[in-house]
């Protein structure tokens, strides 16, 4: 039986110290091979059935977040799905968001001048749900600094006040266990912690489809897509597939294999691995007299005042991010303790 380490070593071969998964995850070899085969099949005039890859990817994502695949829409962008939810709200609806959350999550709600968007600090979002709050929209883990929202508290507050919940799990799925069934809507890109190619994103909706109006529905949103290519779609898909975007097929050809790898490794195992590395980095920072943004239980560590060192670290072969002046390091399944120690060593110089 293959171990976590042997599986990872067989799939990833970074030529640097890559600690930037919060920006873009590395692609496993199996996904690269599948994409290459897909491209070559089209070049040869014998295209593979990459729509089958879309369905396999949808099913794998559904298993990872614990819902039936009929509740999962497949697309390419969280912003599109945020816009879909925003467009479906009634005039005057109150939307609760977190300060400085990722733009793709919050901006579509601001584009409707007839909505009441209320913004509060992340730590206060659960307590800020009130009677009349139609929707609470927030990232599970913050892109800028890795802080994790108190999801149980938010669920309880939303239940108490009859508020729908919209969770963007883009910085969480793949390392943080997510129970999508406990929220109304969950979106996620897949090119970060799910180690998929860009151009893959998912939306989980309730069994009753959440009152969403499929305003961008094209032929792929039909119950019978190949019979829905001309004129208005006569019968929309009875499942969340009615919210599908026309898929980036080469990306999905790779994504199905990336998601299968995450399943093989197990999110719980990835979670334990990633947090051990993040905690090692936090402990090392203390030894350097540096204090990261408090984000307990997060695989993302953000250090105030050190963002300016990102170019220096890149020249040294260490990839991290500069976010609002903070140095952001993200630790994932292909990273090791040696990667953490190398980053600490350069930072101490």
N, C-alpha and C positions, 0 to 999 in steps of 0.2 A: 504493500500500500504506500502510495506517495505521501510524503509529509508536506506540511505547509512550505517548508524551506525548499524542498526539491521541486515542488510545483512552480514556485515563484522563480527559482533560478533557471528553469527550463523556458520560461516565458519572457523574461526581461533581461536586458543587457545594456543598461545605461553606461555611457562612456564618461559620465561625470557624477558628482554628488548631487542628485536631483531631489530637492526638498520643496517642490513648487506644485504639488498636486492640487492645491486650492485654486491654481490658475488653470492647469491642464494636466491630466493624468497621462502616464506613459501607456503606450499601446503594447499589449502582449503579442508575442510572435504569432499565435494562432489567429488573431484578428488581422494582423498585417498580411498573413498568407491568404486569408479568405478574401480580403479586399483586392489583393493582387489578382487572384483567380477571377474575381468578378469583373475587374477592369479588362483583363485579357480576354474574357469570354465575349465582351461587347466589341473589343477590337477585332476579334475573329469573326464577328457576325453571328455568333451563337450565344446570345445572352442567357445567363443563368436565370432561374426563377428567383430573383432576389425579393420578390414580394413574400415568398415563404420565409425569408430571413426576418422580415418585419414582424410576421406573426410569431416566430420563435423568440425574437427579442421581447415582444410584448408579453409573452407568456413567462419568460424568465424574470422580467422586471416585476410582474405581478406576484410571482412566487417570493421574490426577495422582500417585498413590502407586505405580503400576507393578504392579498385580495384576489378574487377571481379575475381572469384576464378580460372578461367582458366589461369590467369597470375601468380599463386602462385605455387611454387614447395615446396614439403614437404620433409624434411630430418632430419639431426641430428647435423650438424656442420657448422658454419660460415666459418671455414677454408676450408672445401670442396667446398663451393660455391665461395669463393674467388679464390680458385685454378681453378675452372671451368672458371671463368671470365678471369683469367690470361692466361690460356691455349688457350683462343679464340682470344687473341690479336695478331696482325701481328708482325713479327720480326721488331725490332727497334722502336716500339711504345713507346711513353712517357707516364708514369703513375705518376701522382701527388699525394703525400701522405702528411700526417701531422706528425710532429716530435712526437715520443714516443706514437704513436697511438697503439691500441691493436694489438698484434702480429698476430692473426688470420686474421685480415683485410689486413695487409701489407706484411707479410712474403711470401705468395705464389707468389707475383710479383717479389720479390728478388730471388726466386728460378729459374727464367728464366734469364739467363745471357745475353740474346739477347734483353731484354727490358731496357729502360732508365727510371729508377725510380728516381724521383726528390722529395726531402723531404724539407718541409718548416714549419715554426711555424704555429700552428692552426689558429691564428688570420690573417695570410696572405694567406690562401689557396685560397680564392676567387680571390684576386688580382693577384695571381701567375698563374692562368690559362692563357694560351697564345696560339697563333696559333700553331698548331702541337701537342698540348696536347691531347692525344687520350682518356685518362680516368682520372678523379679525384676520388680518393677512400678515404673515410674518415668516421669516426664514428660520428653519430649525437651528441652523448654526450660522452665525454672522460671517459674511465673506471677509470683512475688514480685519477682524480680530479673533474669530473662532468662538465667541461667546455663544452658549447654548441657551435657547429659550426654555423656560420651565413649562414643558409641554403638558404634564399632568395637571398643573394648576390652570393652564389655559383651557384645557378640555373641560374641567369642572366649571369654570366661570362661564364658558360658552353654553354648557348644558343648562346651567341655572337661569341664564337670560335668553335662551332660545336663539343664540347667535351662531351663525355658520362660521366654520374655520377653514382657512386656506393656508396651507403650510408649503413653503418652498423648501424642498429637501436637497437642493443641488449641492450644498456643502456637507451633506450628511449621508445620503444613500451610498452604500458601499463600505462604510466603516461604522456608522451609528445605526443600531437596530431601529427601524421605523415601522410602526404598526399603522399603516395607512387607513385601516378600517375604522379607526377611532376619530377620524377627521372627515369633513365634508369633501374637501378638495386637497390633493397633494400633487405638486409639480416637481419635476427634477430634470435638469440636463444630465447627460450621461458621460460627458467628456472629462469629468474630473475624477471623483472617487470610484466611479464605475468603470474606469479605464477604457471607455468606448471612444470611437472617432467623433469629431465634431459633426453636428447635424442630426443628433439624436436627443430627443427629450420625450418625457411622458407626463400624462395628467391622469390622476385617479379621481373618479367622480363617484357619487353615491349610486346605489342600485337604481334609484328613480331618476338618475341623470342630473339631479341637482338643479333643475329648473333652468339649465343653460340653453341658450338659443344658438344653434350651430351656424353663426352668421358667415363663417368662411367655408362652409361645406362645399366641397367639390365632388368629383366623381368617386373618389376613394371613400367618401362618407356614405355612399349608398349601401343598402342592404345587399345588393348585387352589383358591385362596382363596375364590372365590365358591361353591364346593361344600363349603366348610368352615365355614359360618356357624352350624351348629346341631349341638349335641352335641360329643363329643370329635373332634378333628381326626384323621381316619383315615389320612392320609398327609402327614407333614411335608415341607416343601420339601427337596429334595435338596441345596440350596445353602445359603449363609449366610443366605438369606432366612428360614430357620426361626427366626432370632434377630431378625427385624424387630419393632419396636413399631408399633402402629397409627399411621400417619403424620399429622402436622400438615399437612394438604394445602395450605393457603394458603402455608405456609412453604416447602414443597417446590416450589410453583409458581414462587416467586422463586428458590429455590436453584439450580435447573437452569441458570438464566441467569447467576447469579453465578459458578458453577463454570465455565461455558463462557467467561466473561470471563477468569478466571485462566488457563485453557488458552490462550486467544488471546494473552495477554501473555507467558506462559511463566514457570514458577517460577524458572528460572535468571535471567531478566531482573529479576524482582521481587526476588530475593535480592540481586543486585548493587545495585539501586536502594536497597533498604532499608538495606543495610549501609553504603553511602556516606553516607547521612544520619546513621545512628547514629554512625559514626566522626567525622563533622563535629561532632556534638554532644559527643562525648568530648573531642575536641581543644579545643573551646570551653570546656568545663568546666575543663580544665587551666589555661587562661588566667584563669579566675575563682578558681583555687586550690581547686577541688573535685575529689574523686576518686570516680568511680562504683564500684559493686560490680564486681569483675573478671568480665567476661563476654565475652571475645573472640569475634568472629564472630556476635554476637547483634544482632537488630534491636530488642531491649528494653534500655534503659539505666536503671539504678536508682541514685539518688544518696542516700546516707545523710544523715540530718539535715535534709533539705529538704522532707520530706513536708508539713510544716505550711504551706508556701507554696501548696499546691494551691488553697485557696479564693481567694487573691489572684490566682493565675494564671487561674482560671476567670472571675473578674470582668473580667480583662483580655482575655477571649475566647480563652484558651488552655486546652484540655482535656488534662489529664494525670491521674494517679492518685496517691493517698497509700497506700502499702502498707507497714505496719509502721514508719512513720516515714520511709520512703524516698520520694523523688519518683520515680515511674516514668513514663518517656516511651517510647512505642512508635512506630516509624517505618515507614510502609507506603507502598504504591504511589501513593496520592493525595497524599502529602506532598512538599514541595519544600525546597530549601536555604533559601528565604526563611522557611519555617516554623521551621526549626532556629534561624536567626539571630534570629527574633522571640522565641523562648523564651529564648535566651541573653541577649538585650537586657533582657528583663523581670527575669530572675534577677540580672543585674548591678546592677539599681537598688536 
